[in-house]
């Protein structure tokens, strides 16, 4: 069986490897405990569902104007156990449908499960009637608006005398509104209920409920003998007059119409499911996938995922937009790619390897050229092992122009393709690409050194018994970042001239000043901002922007930071984030007991993220590692243990509130 043409998503789950990494003795009790809330649930042993967990699972999703589907193909090792599991989660009274060579059941209106022998399929299918935009609508609506305005102006002299309020006529208007809203039952159900409550009130009181008016003081006459006049308000309307104890019952006609629509929709979805099941169970039950989807699959990965973001963008929500709004031009071309992910749950870390390959070879070449920039060791020297994290970029800035020109070239309307190409050629002539790339060639680094505590003042508001507003000055501790941003330049004079203008211009000089080789920005009026002061300087071909002058003085690195320096000089993009250190600096941001409990769990288990990106094998490859810090058997069980800790913390918090 071949997967449907042009799936937007495909995934293989390596059950043989993953099943060896799951500790069912820990995992099953956790699922059982979390399932206690569902009183209908009767299944309590998720390790014995009849599903063959050590076999490969295949998942894929499709999408078009009207139908979206998600399908999961998996193996069975005990059909009787599997049927017991299905019976525990299906609708009450729902019967199994038997076909020639398989059986299936709908466990929900849009969820179907089919099985035969040792194979089974789960399908989630949604259907929505396609809607076509009328491109002439916008023009027609404008013309109609102009006509209506003109008519109002002409007929303004012949305004009819206002008629007295007729509650019966108003009720009929509201009923007509309900009839209109029923055409979109699902979206307008809440509005229908509101209108029906209005009808109920009108039938009882022959008018709408009066709006509460605010008290007003009559100060037109000042007299010490007489107190200011206060408007007497009518007695408040009782809530019982407007809202009944029970919700207003839907009329039988509406209910029948809603039921008939649901039935018709279910029949359509059911037919799609049956067709898919017929195709699969009439085959040899093997899934055939096109080669381009598997180009970057690693058979040793635990999970492999392929996603076609181009189809998701172009054939998804943007396809339903009017032609006038061309969302699929540049954005659609950028995402017109084969994107793959290989996920690994190793002993001490989680690895995710992503490959991005544009479907147009010329565009892919332009993108790859960007990732072939020069290395800069001076920037790497800012890395130190005491910092919270860093992000380093070593790309070819001049090649960005070729990439953007290529993206823009064929992203416009074909009707104006020649005009678009002329504009692009003009841009090439006007822009001096070489001069721009010398200002910022493409080497940069951001280092987050630490989070420091700062006491700031803020304004809060209190209200007296008469609801008069009063400003109150309060203080609180916030965490402010201590960071350094630096990038290479081949034109130091340009940046020095920029900084000199900032210090000499009257408008900017209020906040900018110069001291030696440093330029400083300080906003005295906004001392309570997160970043109160910044320093700028240009030294030895590097432009620095930092919160502290000491940050640009490179210290003696440890062996581990020296290794990070080498990696940062080796790859076009790389970075590191110590989540544990980051959370340690955010302690003051968590106030409540439950929040502090969550923070303690994260601080105890949080690890470190490291990533690197390079042009490799005709694609842009990014490898991200999350190094775990816990006593879990492996990185997969690390996440299960983390969920278990969160669940226990939530239960402890509930019990403390009860006490």
Secondary structure as a PSIPRED ss2 file (coil, helix, strand):
# PSIPRED VFORMAT (PSIPRED V4.0)

   1 X C   1.000  0.000  0.000
   2 X E   0.000  0.000  1.000
   3 X C   1.000  0.000  0.000
   4 X C   1.000  0.000  0.000
   5 X C   1.000  0.000  0.000
   6 X C   1.000  0.000  0.000
   7 X C   1.000  0.000  0.000
   8 X C   1.000  0.000  0.000
   9 X E   0.000  0.000  1.000
  10 X E   0.000  0.000  1.000
  11 X E   0.000  0.000  1.000
  12 X E   0.000  0.000  1.000
  13 X E   0.000  0.000  1.000
  14 X C   1.000  0.000  0.000
  15 X H   0.000  1.000  0.000
  16 X H   0.000  1.000  0.000
  17 X H   0.000  1.000  0.000
  18 X H   0.000  1.000  0.000
  19 X H   0.000  1.000  0.000
  20 X H   0.000  1.000  0.000
  21 X H   0.000  1.000  0.000
  22 X C   1.000  0.000  0.000
  23 X C   1.000  0.000  0.000
  24 X H   0.000  1.000  0.000
  25 X H   0.000  1.000  0.000
  26 X H   0.000  1.000  0.000
  27 X H   0.000  1.000  0.000
  28 X H   0.000  1.000  0.000
  29 X H   0.000  1.000  0.000
  30 X H   0.000  1.000  0.000
  31 X H   0.000  1.000  0.000
  32 X H   0.000  1.000  0.000
  33 X H   0.000  1.000  0.000
  34 X H   0.000  1.000  0.000
  35 X H   0.000  1.000  0.000
  36 X H   0.000  1.000  0.000
  37 X H   0.000  1.000  0.000
  38 X C   1.000  0.000  0.000
  39 X C   1.000  0.000  0.000
  40 X C   1.000  0.000  0.000
  41 X C   1.000  0.000  0.000
  42 X C   1.000  0.000  0.000
  43 X C   1.000  0.000  0.000
  44 X C   1.000  0.000  0.000
  45 X C   1.000  0.000  0.000
  46 X C   1.000  0.000  0.000
  47 X C   1.000  0.000  0.000
  48 X C   1.000  0.000  0.000
  49 X C   1.000  0.000  0.000
  50 X C   1.000  0.000  0.000
  51 X E   0.000  0.000  1.000
  52 X C   1.000  0.000  0.000
  53 X C   1.000  0.000  0.000
  54 X C   1.000  0.000  0.000
  55 X C   1.000  0.000  0.000
  56 X C   1.000  0.000  0.000
  57 X E   0.000  0.000  1.000
  58 X E   0.000  0.000  1.000
  59 X E   0.000  0.000  1.000
  60 X E   0.000  0.000  1.000
  61 X E   0.000  0.000  1.000
  62 X E   0.000  0.000  1.000
  63 X E   0.000  0.000  1.000
  64 X C   1.000  0.000  0.000
  65 X C   1.000  0.000  0.000
  66 X C   1.000  0.000  0.000
  67 X E   0.000  0.000  1.000
  68 X E   0.000  0.000  1.000
  69 X E   0.000  0.000  1.000
  70 X E   0.000  0.000  1.000
  71 X E   0.000  0.000  1.000
  72 X E   0.000  0.000  1.000
  73 X E   0.000  0.000  1.000
  74 X E   0.000  0.000  1.000
  75 X E   0.000  0.000  1.000
  76 X E   0.000  0.000  1.000
  77 X C   1.000  0.000  0.000
  78 X C   1.000  0.000  0.000
  79 X H   0.000  1.000  0.000
  80 X H   0.000  1.000  0.000
  81 X H   0.000  1.000  0.000
  82 X H   0.000  1.000  0.000
  83 X H   0.000  1.000  0.000
  84 X H   0.000  1.000  0.000
  85 X H   0.000  1.000  0.000
  86 X H   0.000  1.000  0.000
  87 X H   0.000  1.000  0.000
  88 X H   0.000  1.000  0.000
  89 X H   0.000  1.000  0.000
  90 X C   1.000  0.000  0.000
  91 X C   1.000  0.000  0.000
  92 X C   1.000  0.000  0.000
  93 X C   1.000  0.000  0.000
  94 X C   1.000  0.000  0.000
  95 X C   1.000  0.000  0.000
  96 X C   1.000  0.000  0.000
  97 X E   0.000  0.000  1.000
  98 X E   0.000  0.000  1.000
  99 X C   1.000  0.000  0.000
 100 X C   1.000  0.000  0.000
 101 X C   1.000  0.000  0.000
 102 X C   1.000  0.000  0.000
 103 X E   0.000  0.000  1.000
 104 X E   0.000  0.000  1.000
 105 X E   0.000  0.000  1.000
 106 X E   0.000  0.000  1.000
 107 X E   0.000  0.000  1.000
 108 X E   0.000  0.000  1.000
 109 X C   1.000  0.000  0.000
 110 X C   1.000  0.000  0.000
 111 X E   0.000  0.000  1.000
 112 X E   0.000  0.000  1.000
 113 X E   0.000  0.000  1.000
 114 X E   0.000  0.000  1.000
 115 X E   0.000  0.000  1.000
 116 X E   0.000  0.000  1.000
 117 X C   1.000  0.000  0.000
 118 X C   1.000  0.000  0.000
 119 X E   0.000  0.000  1.000
 120 X E   0.000  0.000  1.000
 121 X E   0.000  0.000  1.000
 122 X E   0.000  0.000  1.000
 123 X E   0.000  0.000  1.000
 124 X E   0.000  0.000  1.000
 125 X E   0.000  0.000  1.000
 126 X E   0.000  0.000  1.000
 127 X E   0.000  0.000  1.000
 128 X C   1.000  0.000  0.000
 129 X C   1.000  0.000  0.000
 130 X C   1.000  0.000  0.000
 131 X C   1.000  0.000  0.000
 132 X C   1.000  0.000  0.000
 133 X C   1.000  0.000  0.000
 134 X C   1.000  0.000  0.000
 135 X C   1.000  0.000  0.000
 136 X C   1.000  0.000  0.000
 137 X H   0.000  1.000  0.000
 138 X H   0.000  1.000  0.000
 139 X H   0.000  1.000  0.000
 140 X H   0.000  1.000  0.000
 141 X H   0.000  1.000  0.000
 142 X H   0.000  1.000  0.000
 143 X H   0.000  1.000  0.000
 144 X H   0.000  1.000  0.000
 145 X H   0.000  1.000  0.000
 146 X H   0.000  1.000  0.000
 147 X H   0.000  1.000  0.000
 148 X H   0.000  1.000  0.000
 149 X H   0.000  1.000  0.000
 150 X H   0.000  1.000  0.000
 151 X H   0.000  1.000  0.000
 152 X H   0.000  1.000  0.000
 153 X H   0.000  1.000  0.000
 154 X H   0.000  1.000  0.000
 155 X H   0.000  1.000  0.000
 156 X H   0.000  1.000  0.000
 157 X H   0.000  1.000  0.000
 158 X H   0.000  1.000  0.000
 159 X C   1.000  0.000  0.000
 160 X C   1.000  0.000  0.000
 161 X C   1.000  0.000  0.000
 162 X C   1.000  0.000  0.000
 163 X C   1.000  0.000  0.000
 164 X C   1.000  0.000  0.000
 165 X C   1.000  0.000  0.000
 166 X C   1.000  0.000  0.000
 167 X H   0.000  1.000  0.000
 168 X H   0.000  1.000  0.000
 169 X H   0.000  1.000  0.000
 170 X H   0.000  1.000  0.000
 171 X H   0.000  1.000  0.000
 172 X H   0.000  1.000  0.000
 173 X H   0.000  1.000  0.000
 174 X H   0.000  1.000  0.000
 175 X H   0.000  1.000  0.000
 176 X H   0.000  1.000  0.000
 177 X H   0.000  1.000  0.000
 178 X H   0.000  1.000  0.000
 179 X H   0.000  1.000  0.000
 180 X H   0.000  1.000  0.000
 181 X H   0.000  1.000  0.000
 182 X H   0.000  1.000  0.000
 183 X H   0.000  1.000  0.000
 184 X H   0.000  1.000  0.000
 185 X H   0.000  1.000  0.000
 186 X H   0.000  1.000  0.000
 187 X H   0.000  1.000  0.000
 188 X H   0.000  1.000  0.000
 189 X H   0.000  1.000  0.000
 190 X H   0.000  1.000  0.000
 191 X H   0.000  1.000  0.000
 192 X H   0.000  1.000  0.000
 193 X H   0.000  1.000  0.000
 194 X H   0.000  1.000  0.000
 195 X H   0.000  1.000  0.000
 196 X H   0.000  1.000  0.000
 197 X H   0.000  1.000  0.000
 198 X H   0.000  1.000  0.000
 199 X H   0.000  1.000  0.000
 200 X H   0.000  1.000  0.000
 201 X H   0.000  1.000  0.000
 202 X H   0.000  1.000  0.000
 203 X H   0.000  1.000  0.000
 204 X H   0.000  1.000  0.000
 205 X H   0.000  1.000  0.000
 206 X C   1.000  0.000  0.000
 207 X C   1.000  0.000  0.000
 208 X C   1.000  0.000  0.000
 209 X C   1.000  0.000  0.000
 210 X C   1.000  0.000  0.000
 211 X C   1.000  0.000  0.000
 212 X C   1.000  0.000  0.000
 213 X C   1.000  0.000  0.000
 214 X C   1.000  0.000  0.000
 215 X C   1.000  0.000  0.000
 216 X C   1.000  0.000  0.000
 217 X E   0.000  0.000  1.000
 218 X E   0.000  0.000  1.000
 219 X C   1.000  0.000  0.000
 220 X C   1.000  0.000  0.000
 221 X C   1.000  0.000  0.000
 222 X C   1.000  0.000  0.000
 223 X C   1.000  0.000  0.000
 224 X C   1.000  0.000  0.000
 225 X C   1.000  0.000  0.000
 226 X C   1.000  0.000  0.000
 227 X C   1.000  0.000  0.000
 228 X C   1.000  0.000  0.000
 229 X E   0.000  0.000  1.000
 230 X E   0.000  0.000  1.000
 231 X C   1.000  0.000  0.000
 232 X C   1.000  0.000  0.000
 233 X C   1.000  0.000  0.000
 234 X C   1.000  0.000  0.000
 235 X C   1.000  0.000  0.000
 236 X C   1.000  0.000  0.000
 237 X C   1.000  0.000  0.000
 238 X C   1.000  0.000  0.000
 239 X H   0.000  1.000  0.000
 240 X H   0.000  1.000  0.000
 241 X H   0.000  1.000  0.000
 242 X H   0.000  1.000  0.000
 243 X C   1.000  0.000  0.000
 244 X C   1.000  0.000  0.000
 245 X C   1.000  0.000  0.000
 246 X C   1.000  0.000  0.000
 247 X C   1.000  0.000  0.000
 248 X C   1.000  0.000  0.000
 249 X C   1.000  0.000  0.000
 250 X C   1.000  0.000  0.000
 251 X C   1.000  0.000  0.000
 252 X H   0.000  1.000  0.000
 253 X H   0.000  1.000  0.000
 254 X H   0.000  1.000  0.000
 255 X H   0.000  1.000  0.000
 256 X H   0.000  1.000  0.000
 257 X H   0.000  1.000  0.000
 258 X H   0.000  1.000  0.000
 259 X H   0.000  1.000  0.000
 260 X H   0.000  1.000  0.000
 261 X H   0.000  1.000  0.000
 262 X H   0.000  1.000  0.000
 263 X H   0.000  1.000  0.000
 264 X H   0.000  1.000  0.000
 265 X H   0.000  1.000  0.000
 266 X H   0.000  1.000  0.000
 267 X H   0.000  1.000  0.000
 268 X H   0.000  1.000  0.000
 269 X H   0.000  1.000  0.000
 270 X H   0.000  1.000  0.000
 271 X H   0.000  1.000  0.000
 272 X H   0.000  1.000  0.000
 273 X H   0.000  1.000  0.000
 274 X H   0.000  1.000  0.000
 275 X H   0.000  1.000  0.000
 276 X H   0.000  1.000  0.000
 277 X H   0.000  1.000  0.000
 278 X H   0.000  1.000  0.000
 279 X H   0.000  1.000  0.000
 280 X H   0.000  1.000  0.000
 281 X H   0.000  1.000  0.000
 282 X C   1.000  0.000  0.000
 283 X C   1.000  0.000  0.000
 284 X C   1.000  0.000  0.000
 285 X C   1.000  0.000  0.000
 286 X C   1.000  0.000  0.000
 287 X C   1.000  0.000  0.000
 288 X E   0.000  0.000  1.000
 289 X C   1.000  0.000  0.000
 290 X C   1.000  0.000  0.000
 291 X H   0.000  1.000  0.000
 292 X H   0.000  1.000  0.000
 293 X H   0.000  1.000  0.000
 294 X H   0.000  1.000  0.000
 295 X C   1.000  0.000  0.000
 296 X C   1.000  0.000  0.000
 297 X C   1.000  0.000  0.000
 298 X C   1.000  0.000  0.000
 299 X C   1.000  0.000  0.000
 300 X C   1.000  0.000  0.000
 301 X C   1.000  0.000  0.000
 302 X C   1.000  0.000  0.000
 303 X E   0.000  0.000  1.000
 304 X E   0.000  0.000  1.000
 305 X E   0.000  0.000  1.000
 306 X E   0.000  0.000  1.000
 307 X E   0.000  0.000  1.000
 308 X C   1.000  0.000  0.000
 309 X H   0.000  1.000  0.000
 310 X H   0.000  1.000  0.000
 311 X H   0.000  1.000  0.000
 312 X H   0.000  1.000  0.000
 313 X H   0.000  1.000  0.000
 314 X H   0.000  1.000  0.000
 315 X C   1.000  0.000  0.000
 316 X C   1.000  0.000  0.000
 317 X H   0.000  1.000  0.000
 318 X H   0.000  1.000  0.000
 319 X H   0.000  1.000  0.000
 320 X H   0.000  1.000  0.000
 321 X C   1.000  0.000  0.000
 322 X C   1.000  0.000  0.000
 323 X C   1.000  0.000  0.000
 324 X C   1.000  0.000  0.000
 325 X C   1.000  0.000  0.000
 326 X C   1.000  0.000  0.000
 327 X C   1.000  0.000  0.000
 328 X C   1.000  0.000  0.000
 329 X C   1.000  0.000  0.000
 330 X H   0.000  1.000  0.000
 331 X H   0.000  1.000  0.000
 332 X H   0.000  1.000  0.000
 333 X H   0.000  1.000  0.000
 334 X H   0.000  1.000  0.000
 335 X C   1.000  0.000  0.000
 336 X C   1.000  0.000  0.000
 337 X E   0.000  0.000  1.000
 338 X E   0.000  0.000  1.000
 339 X E   0.000  0.000  1.000
 340 X E   0.000  0.000  1.000
 341 X E   0.000  0.000  1.000
 342 X E   0.000  0.000  1.000
 343 X E   0.000  0.000  1.000
 344 X E   0.000  0.000  1.000
 345 X E   0.000  0.000  1.000
 346 X C   1.000  0.000  0.000
 347 X C   1.000  0.000  0.000
 348 X C   1.000  0.000  0.000
 349 X E   0.000  0.000  1.000
 350 X E   0.000  0.000  1.000
 351 X E   0.000  0.000  1.000
 352 X E   0.000  0.000  1.000
 353 X E   0.000  0.000  1.000
 354 X E   0.000  0.000  1.000
 355 X E   0.000  0.000  1.000
 356 X E   0.000  0.000  1.000
 357 X E   0.000  0.000  1.000
 358 X E   0.000  0.000  1.000
 359 X C   1.000  0.000  0.000
 360 X C   1.000  0.000  0.000
 361 X H   0.000  1.000  0.000
 362 X H   0.000  1.000  0.000
 363 X H   0.000  1.000  0.000
 364 X H   0.000  1.000  0.000
 365 X H   0.000  1.000  0.000
 366 X H   0.000  1.000  0.000
 367 X H   0.000  1.000  0.000
 368 X H   0.000  1.000  0.000
 369 X H   0.000  1.000  0.000
 370 X H   0.000  1.000  0.000
 371 X C   1.000  0.000  0.000
 372 X C   1.000  0.000  0.000
 373 X C   1.000  0.000  0.000
 374 X C   1.000  0.000  0.000
 375 X C   1.000  0.000  0.000
 376 X C   1.000  0.000  0.000
 377 X H   0.000  1.000  0.000
 378 X H   0.000  1.000  0.000
 379 X H   0.000  1.000  0.000
 380 X H   0.000  1.000  0.000
 381 X C   1.000  0.000  0.000
 382 X C   1.000  0.000  0.000
 383 X C   1.000  0.000  0.000
 384 X C   1.000  0.000  0.000
 385 X C   1.000  0.000  0.000
 386 X C   1.000  0.000  0.000
 387 X C   1.000  0.000  0.000
 388 X C   1.000  0.000  0.000
 389 X E   0.000  0.000  1.000
 390 X E   0.000  0.000  1.000
 391 X E   0.000  0.000  1.000
 392 X E   0.000  0.000  1.000
 393 X E   0.000  0.000  1.000
 394 X E   0.000  0.000  1.000
 395 X C   1.000  0.000  0.000
 396 X C   1.000  0.000  0.000
 397 X C   1.000  0.000  0.000
 398 X C   1.000  0.000  0.000
 399 X H   0.000  1.000  0.000
 400 X H   0.000  1.000  0.000
 401 X H   0.000  1.000  0.000
 402 X H   0.000  1.000  0.000
 403 X H   0.000  1.000  0.000
 404 X H   0.000  1.000  0.000
 405 X H   0.000  1.000  0.000
 406 X H   0.000  1.000  0.000
 407 X H   0.000  1.000  0.000
 408 X H   0.000  1.000  0.000
 409 X H   0.000  1.000  0.000
 410 X C   1.000  0.000  0.000
 411 X C   1.000  0.000  0.000
 412 X C   1.000  0.000  0.000
 413 X C   1.000  0.000  0.000
 414 X H   0.000  1.000  0.000
 415 X H   0.000  1.000  0.000
 416 X H   0.000  1.000  0.000
 417 X H   0.000  1.000  0.000
 418 X H   0.000  1.000  0.000
 419 X H   0.000  1.000  0.000
 420 X H   0.000  1.000  0.000
 421 X H   0.000  1.000  0.000
 422 X H   0.000  1.000  0.000
 423 X H   0.000  1.000  0.000
 424 X H   0.000  1.000  0.000
 425 X H   0.000  1.000  0.000
 426 X H   0.000  1.000  0.000
 427 X H   0.000  1.000  0.000
 428 X H   0.000  1.000  0.000
 429 X H   0.000  1.000  0.000
 430 X H   0.000  1.000  0.000
 431 X C   1.000  0.000  0.000
 432 X C   1.000  0.000  0.000
 433 X H   0.000  1.000  0.000
 434 X H   0.000  1.000  0.000
 435 X H   0.000  1.000  0.000
 436 X H   0.000  1.000  0.000
 437 X H   0.000  1.000  0.000
 438 X H   0.000  1.000  0.000
 439 X H   0.000  1.000  0.000
 440 X C   1.000  0.000  0.000
 441 X C   1.000  0.000  0.000
 442 X C   1.000  0.000  0.000
 443 X E   0.000  0.000  1.000
 444 X E   0.000  0.000  1.000
 445 X E   0.000  0.000  1.000
 446 X E   0.000  0.000  1.000
 447 X E   0.000  0.000  1.000
 448 X E   0.000  0.000  1.000
 449 X E   0.000  0.000  1.000
 450 X E   0.000  0.000  1.000
 451 X E   0.000  0.000  1.000
 452 X E   0.000  0.000  1.000
 453 X E   0.000  0.000  1.000
 454 X E   0.000  0.000  1.000
 455 X E   0.000  0.000  1.000
 456 X E   0.000  0.000  1.000
 457 X E   0.000  0.000  1.000
 458 X E   0.000  0.000  1.000
 459 X E   0.000  0.000  1.000
 460 X E   0.000  0.000  1.000
 461 X E   0.000  0.000  1.000
 462 X E   0.000  0.000  1.000
 463 X E   0.000  0.000  1.000
 464 X C   1.000  0.000  0.000
 465 X C   1.000  0.000  0.000
 466 X C   1.000  0.000  0.000
 467 X C   1.000  0.000  0.000
 468 X C   1.000  0.000  0.000
 469 X E   0.000  0.000  1.000
 470 X E   0.000  0.000  1.000
 471 X E   0.000  0.000  1.000
 472 X E   0.000  0.000  1.000
 473 X E   0.000  0.000  1.000
 474 X E   0.000  0.000  1.000
 475 X E   0.000  0.000  1.000
 476 X E   0.000  0.000  1.000
 477 X E   0.000  0.000  1.000
 478 X E   0.000  0.000  1.000
 479 X E   0.000  0.000  1.000
 480 X E   0.000  0.000  1.000
 481 X E   0.000  0.000  1.000
 482 X E   0.000  0.000  1.000
 483 X E   0.000  0.000  1.000
 484 X E   0.000  0.000  1.000
 485 X E   0.000  0.000  1.000
 486 X E   0.000  0.000  1.000
 487 X E   0.000  0.000  1.000
 488 X E   0.000  0.000  1.000
 489 X C   1.000  0.000  0.000
 490 X C   1.000  0.000  0.000
 491 X C   1.000  0.000  0.000
 492 X H   0.000  1.000  0.000
 493 X H   0.000  1.000  0.000
 494 X H   0.000  1.000  0.000
 495 X H   0.000  1.000  0.000
 496 X H   0.000  1.000  0.000
 497 X H   0.000  1.000  0.000
 498 X H   0.000  1.000  0.000
 499 X H   0.000  1.000  0.000
 500 X H   0.000  1.000  0.000
 501 X H   0.000  1.000  0.000
 502 X H   0.000  1.000  0.000
 503 X H   0.000  1.000  0.000
 504 X H   0.000  1.000  0.000
 505 X C   1.000  0.000  0.000
 506 X H   0.000  1.000  0.000
 507 X H   0.000  1.000  0.000
 508 X H   0.000  1.000  0.000
 509 X H   0.000  1.000  0.000
 510 X C   1.000  0.000  0.000
 511 X C   1.000  0.000  0.000
 512 X E   0.000  0.000  1.000
 513 X E   0.000  0.000  1.000
 514 X E   0.000  0.000  1.000
 515 X E   0.000  0.000  1.000
 516 X C   1.000  0.000  0.000
 517 X C   1.000  0.000  0.000
 518 X E   0.000  0.000  1.000
 519 X E   0.000  0.000  1.000
 520 X E   0.000  0.000  1.000
 521 X E   0.000  0.000  1.000
 522 X E   0.000  0.000  1.000
 523 X C   1.000  0.000  0.000
 524 X H   0.000  1.000  0.000
 525 X H   0.000  1.000  0.000
 526 X H   0.000  1.000  0.000
 527 X C   1.000  0.000  0.000
 528 X C   1.000  0.000  0.000
 529 X C   1.000  0.000  0.000
 530 X C   1.000  0.000  0.000
 531 X C   1.000  0.000  0.000
 532 X C   1.000  0.000  0.000
 533 X E   0.000  0.000  1.000
 534 X E   0.000  0.000  1.000
 535 X E   0.000  0.000  1.000
 536 X E   0.000  0.000  1.000
 537 X E   0.000  0.000  1.000
 538 X E   0.000  0.000  1.000
 539 X E   0.000  0.000  1.000
 540 X C   1.000  0.000  0.000
 541 X C   1.000  0.000  0.000
 542 X E   0.000  0.000  1.000
 543 X E   0.000  0.000  1.000
 544 X E   0.000  0.000  1.000
 545 X E   0.000  0.000  1.000
 546 X E   0.000  0.000  1.000
 547 X C   1.000  0.000  0.000
 548 X C   1.000  0.000  0.000
 549 X H   0.000  1.000  0.000
 550 X H   0.000  1.000  0.000
 551 X H   0.000  1.000  0.000
 552 X H   0.000  1.000  0.000
 553 X C   1.000  0.000  0.000
 554 X C   1.000  0.000  0.000
 555 X C   1.000  0.000  0.000
 556 X C   1.000  0.000  0.000
 557 X C   1.000  0.000  0.000
 558 X C   1.000  0.000  0.000
 559 X H   0.000  1.000  0.000
 560 X H   0.000  1.000  0.000
 561 X H   0.000  1.000  0.000
 562 X H   0.000  1.000  0.000
 563 X H   0.000  1.000  0.000
 564 X H   0.000  1.000  0.000
 565 X H   0.000  1.000  0.000
 566 X H   0.000  1.000  0.000
 567 X H   0.000  1.000  0.000
 568 X H   0.000  1.000  0.000
 569 X H   0.000  1.000  0.000
 570 X H   0.000  1.000  0.000
 571 X C   1.000  0.000  0.000
 572 X C   1.000  0.000  0.000
 573 X E   0.000  0.000  1.000
 574 X E   0.000  0.000  1.000
 575 X E   0.000  0.000  1.000
 576 X E   0.000  0.000  1.000
 577 X E   0.000  0.000  1.000
 578 X E   0.000  0.000  1.000
 579 X H   0.000  1.000  0.000
 580 X H   0.000  1.000  0.000
 581 X H   0.000  1.000  0.000
 582 X H   0.000  1.000  0.000
 583 X H   0.000  1.000  0.000
 584 X H   0.000  1.000  0.000
 585 X C   1.000  0.000  0.000
 586 X C   1.000  0.000  0.000
 587 X H   0.000  1.000  0.000
 588 X H   0.000  1.000  0.000
 589 X H   0.000  1.000  0.000
 590 X C   1.000  0.000  0.000
 591 X C   1.000  0.000  0.000
 592 X C   1.000  0.000  0.000
 593 X H   0.000  1.000  0.000
 594 X H   0.000  1.000  0.000
 595 X H   0.000  1.000  0.000
 596 X H   0.000  1.000  0.000
 597 X H   0.000  1.000  0.000
 598 X H   0.000  1.000  0.000
 599 X H   0.000  1.000  0.000
 600 X H   0.000  1.000  0.000
 601 X H   0.000  1.000  0.000
 602 X H   0.000  1.000  0.000
 603 X H   0.000  1.000  0.000
 604 X H   0.000  1.000  0.000
 605 X H   0.000  1.000  0.000
 606 X C   1.000  0.000  0.000
 607 X C   1.000  0.000  0.000
 608 X E   0.000  0.000  1.000
 609 X E   0.000  0.000  1.000
 610 X E   0.000  0.000  1.000
 611 X E   0.000  0.000  1.000
 612 X E   0.000  0.000  1.000
 613 X E   0.000  0.000  1.000
 614 X E   0.000  0.000  1.000
 615 X E   0.000  0.000  1.000
 616 X E   0.000  0.000  1.000
 617 X C   1.000  0.000  0.000
 618 X C   1.000  0.000  0.000
 619 X E   0.000  0.000  1.000
 620 X E   0.000  0.000  1.000
 621 X E   0.000  0.000  1.000
 622 X E   0.000  0.000  1.000
 623 X E   0.000  0.000  1.000
 624 X E   0.000  0.000  1.000
 625 X E   0.000  0.000  1.000
 626 X E   0.000  0.000  1.000
 627 X E   0.000  0.000  1.000
 628 X C   1.000  0.000  0.000
 629 X C   1.000  0.000  0.000
 630 X C   1.000  0.000  0.000
 631 X C   1.000  0.000  0.000
 632 X C   1.000  0.000  0.000
 633 X C   1.000  0.000  0.000
 634 X C   1.000  0.000  0.000
 635 X H   0.000  1.000  0.000
 636 X H   0.000  1.000  0.000
 637 X H   0.000  1.000  0.000
 638 X H   0.000  1.000  0.000
 639 X H   0.000  1.000  0.000
 640 X H   0.000  1.000  0.000
 641 X H   0.000  1.000  0.000
 642 X H   0.000  1.000  0.000
 643 X H   0.000  1.000  0.000
 644 X H   0.000  1.000  0.000
 645 X H   0.000  1.000  0.000
 646 X H   0.000  1.000  0.000
 647 X H   0.000  1.000  0.000
 648 X H   0.000  1.000  0.000
 649 X H   0.000  1.000  0.000
 650 X H   0.000  1.000  0.000
 651 X H   0.000  1.000  0.000
 652 X H   0.000  1.000  0.000
 653 X H   0.000  1.000  0.000
 654 X H   0.000  1.000  0.000
 655 X H   0.000  1.000  0.000
 656 X H   0.000  1.000  0.000
 657 X H   0.000  1.000  0.000
 658 X H   0.000  1.000  0.000
 659 X C   1.000  0.000  0.000
